[in-house]
């Protein structure tokens, strides 16, 4: 006979303790359902939390409940019947085991005709909570699962015209922070692209590939993610290569900080650089700064010799890192249809 388990929570955000409880429950039953309970206006979007749980728990039935119903027993005299009906609507099959870390699990199991399992109520194995992570993500970084990390990461992009040391500085900053760097996708693409004029669609495709690369790297990075250029840098290239803006590139999500490297170092031609003459380089650099300002992006200018650049960049990153997390209300990348729960 098939045994069925059930676990619910806000998962705002999911953390290591949530994942452990769910995996423990899955090991005790044949089928596990996890219900992600969300309300409109909460600091982390409900659809995103449900997507995270689906990614973290392959093989588990993750359902999303987003109706406005009482949140505490004192909120409504029919609190338990209301919740029982909500659960049965999403899980009509009989439930054998209800799992959770709080005492309410006993009453919930009673309402559903199931056995309760209160797991680690003192949170000794995973001393963390969703509220603690929301208040100080960096301080609890090791408790944040990989798929959740991009929501709380502060992105720093190294920006500027050609041959100003973007790649070198990005690698130095990533090594200092002890994490990976998101490399510039455009240079790898350019090396095998061949001849012919550029198009807006080609540049948009390049930016999307950069974002996909970032999405693959970010879950393994720390609280600050270093990127060697980003789609806004591709937007600057669009101006230079096409002679006109590409609005889709300029509309993509901004990083938390841009480090604008000054063109005050010697130009080095490596065979695939375009604007070697002084006038073209100066125009490109002025365009980069104007684009940052028009986009309302936060940036700091970095200049001087290589050592001075690294010192200034580290100081800028330190200032950003010291700032409290202020909340994020836009998705860092568009959800893949599978993660978003769509076929």
N, C-alpha and C positions, 0 to 999 in steps of 0.2 A: 504494500500500500504506500502511495506517495505521501511523504511528510512535507508540510509547508511551513516556512518561517516568515516572520514579518518584523520589520523594524522601521520606525519613522523618526524624522528629525528635520530641523531647519537647515542644518549643514551650511552655516553662514559664517565662514566658508567650511567646506569639508577639511578635516585635518587627520593626522595620523591615527588618532584614537577612533574617529569615525570609521576609517577604513579597516582598522583591526577588528572592531566589533562586527562589522558587516561580514568580514571574511570568516570570523569565528562562527557567526550564525550560519553562513553558507555551508560550513563544514558539518553542521549538525543536522541539516535537513536536506531533502532532495531538491526542493525549490525554495528560493528566497525572494521575497518582494521587499523592496525598500521604497518608502513613500517620502518624497521630498516635499515638505510643507512650506509654502511661501505666501507672503502677502505683498500687495502692491506698495511700492515706496520704500522697501527695505534696502539697506545699503549695498547689497549684492543682488543683482537681478535673479529672479527665481529660475528662469529658463536656463541661465548659465550654470546655476548650481545643479540643476537636474542633468545638464550635459556633462558636467564634471563627474557626477556620480556614475553616469553610464560609462564614461571612459575609464574610471577607476575600478569598476566592478563588472568586467566582462562576464557574461553568463548569468548575471543577476537581473531580475525584472525590476527596473527602476521606473516608478510612476510619479507623476508630478501633480500635486494638489495645490491649486492656487485660488480657491474660493475663500471669501471672507466669512469665517466662522469663529466662534469664541475660542480664545487662546488659553484661558485659565478656567478651572471649575467655578470660581466665584463670578465669572463673567455672565453666566447664564444658568438657570436652574436645570436645563436639559443638556448641560455640557456633554455628558458621556453619551447619551443617545444620539446627539448630533454627530459626534465623532464616530460612533459606531456606524451610523448610516453612511458617512463620508468614506470610511474605509471599505465597507461592503460594496459601495458603488464602484470602487476601483479594484477591489479584490473579492469577487463574489464567492470564490471557493473557500471551504473551511480552512482555518488557520490552526496549526498545532502548537507553534512556539512563537512567543513574542519576546524580542530581545531589545535591551537598551541599558543605559548606564544610570537611569534615574528610577526613583521609587514608583513613579506613575505607571511603570510597566506592569506592576502587579494588578492594578485596577483595570488597565487596558486589556490585559490578558483575560481577566474575568469577564469583561464586557464581550469579548470575542470568543469565549468558550475555549481558550487556549491555556497552555502552561506558560508561566513567566520565567525569564532568565535575566536577572539584573547583573550585568557584567561590569566589573571594576568601578563600583560607584564612587570610590574615593579618588579615582583617576591616578592611581600610583604608577601604572605602566606608561600612561601618556598624560603627564600633568599639563594640560593645555585646554583651552576653550576657544570657541569661535570669537567671543568678545575680546579675549586677550590678543588673538591674532589681528583682529580689526584695529585694535588700539596700537599695537606695535608689531607689525608684520616681520620686520627685520630681526627683532629680538626672539622670535619663535620660528625662524626660517626653517630649521630642520624638521619642524612638525607640519610644514605645509607641503602637501603632495605636489609632484611635478606639474600636472595639468593646471593647478590652481596658481602657481607662482607668477605667471605673466600678469595676472590681475593686479598683483601687489608690487611688481618690479618697477623700479624707476629706470627709464630708458635714457641713455646718454648717447648721442650721435656725434661722431667726429665729421665735420662739415668743412667745405671749402673747395676752391678751384683745384686744378691739376698740380701735382708735384709740390704739395705743401706739407707732406708727411702724415696724411690721414691714416694710412695703413699702419705705419710704424707706431704712431701714437696710440691708436686703438689697441694694438697688440700689447704695448707697454701697460696701458691702463687695465686691460683684462688680466694680464699676468700679476699685476699689483693687487687686484681684487681677488685673485685666485679662482677665476672662472673663465669660461670660453668667450670668444669674441664672435660676433656675427660679421663675417667677412663681406667685403664688397662683391656682390654678385656680378656687377657689370663688367669688371675686369676679366673674370673667368669667361663670361659670355663673349666679350670682344675678341678674346684670343682665338676663338673658333668661328666667329661670325661670318667672315668673308667680306667682300666689298659690296658696295651699293648704298644708296641713301637710306637714312633712318626714317621711320614713320612713328606717328603717335601710338598706334597699336603695338608696335614693337617695344616702345618704351614702357607702355602700360604693362605689357607682359613681363618685362624685366623687373618692374617694381613688384608685381605679384609674386614672382619667384623669390625675390629678396624677402618678402613677408613670409612666404612658406618656409624659407630657410631659417628665419628668425623664430617662427613657431616651433620648429624642430629643435632649436638650440636652447630657447628660453627655459624650458622645464628643468634643465640641468645647470642653470646659472644661479647666481646669488641675488641678493636684493637690488643690485645695480647691474644692468645689462649694458654692455658696450657694443655699439654698432659702428662699423666702418661704412658710412653713408646710409641713406634710407630713401624712401620714395620721394621725399621733398628734395633731396639732392638730385634724384632723377628728374624732378620737375625743373630744376635749374639747367640740367643738361638739355631738356626739351627746348628751353628758350635759346640755348646756344646752337643746337643742332638743327632745329626746325625753324627758328626765327619767330616763334609764337608760343604762348603758354598752352599747356594741356590741363584743363581744369580738373580732370579726374585725379591727376597726380597731386595737385595742390590741395585737394579735398581730403586726402587720406589722413588717418590719425597722427597727431604730432607726438614727438618724443617729449620727455620731461625737461631735457636740457640739450642744447646744441653747443658744441665747442667749435667756433668759427676760427679756423686756422688762417692767419694772415699770409699773404703771398710775399713775404719778406725774406725768403730763402731762395737759393739758386734753383733754377728750373733744370730738371734732369729729364732728357728725352729717353724713354725706354722702348720706343718703337710703336707704341699704340696711343700716344698722347696727341691731342688735336691742336691745342692752342699754345704753341711754343713762343710766338712773338709776344713782345711786351704788351702791346695794345690789347690783344685778345685775352691774355691772362688777366690784365687789369679789369677788363670789361666783365669777365667771368666772375672775378672776385667781388666786384661791386654788385653784380646780379645776385650772387649768393646772399650777401647781406640784405639787399633790398627784399629778396624773397622771404627771408626769415622775419623781417619786420612787417611785411604785408600779411604774413600768415599769423602774426601775433605770437610767434614762437619765442620761448625764453632762450637766450643765447649769451655766451661770453666770448669775447675775442681773445685769442691766444696768439702770441707773437714772440719774436726773439729767436735765439739759437735753440738747438734741439733740447738741451738740458732745461733751459728756461721754459720751453713749451711744456715739457713733462711736469715741471713744478707747478706751473699755472693750472694745468689741466687737473692734476691731483687735488689742488686746493678747491677748484670749482666742484669736483665730484664730492669731496668731503662736505662742502656746504650743502649740497643737495642731499647727501646721505643723512646728514644730521637733522634735516627737516622732518617733522612728523608726517605720516601718511595722511593725506587729506581726503582720500576717497576717490574712486574712479567710477564715472557714470556712463562711459562708452566702452564697448567691447574692444579689447586690444587687437583682435583680428576677427574677421567674419567667421562665425561658427561653421565648421564643416557640417553638411546635412546630417551625417550619421551622428555626430556629437549633439546636434540640436534636436535629435529625436525624430527627424523627418526621414521618410523612405528615400 
